[in-house]
Amino acid sequence: MPKTLEELESLRDKLRSQLLEVGDFQPGTVYPHFRKCGKKNCACAQRGHPGHGPQYMRTTAKGGKNRAQNLRMGPELEKAVKEAENYQRFVSLCKELVDVDEQICKWRAVKEIRNQEAVESLKKKLQRQFAGKLRRK
């Protein structure tokens, strides 16, 4: 882990540049799906048989609803897999970036105000800024 503020800022810049390189992404999961057709004489009806397939599916959740989409083998499947991988990479980089920024915030010193008038005006400004939020609770 970086030991200085400069190293943390350098790491943050590196993570930001990696975010720009992620490419197209979509949330969701791509997985193979096997199904049974329901015919009594079919091989899939036998005990231990996985079923027909694989059919590849992409599942996503949006607005509280889950959606599943069949994907065709070939370019469509490859594209969906790449977009799901890119999304996972994006999420991972975002988490790292937040962790690094938290550390940077802890490292940065708080500015001291020596002028008493400036302190009083800052207090009034902050009280006005948060006054509505405090009353609503």
Disulfide bonds with the S-S distance in Angstrom:
none
